[in-house]
Amino acid sequence: MNLLQPGQRVRHPGQPDWGLGQVQSVIGDRVTVNFEHAGKLLINAALVELEVVDD
């Protein structure tokens, strides 16, 4: 399991067209991410492992 932090850049492995996302908040398995092309979305980290993008 990733230990995501607010401010990290991520991609959703199943939705590449959403573009790069920035983690807004992490509360348990609930990760809010603001994606370039999909806006702000709540991701269940128990079901989806977001890919961290190194700057």
Secondary structure, DSSP 8 states (H G I E B T S, - for coil): -----TT-EEE-TT-GGG--EEEEEEETTEEEEEETTTEEEEEETTT---EE---
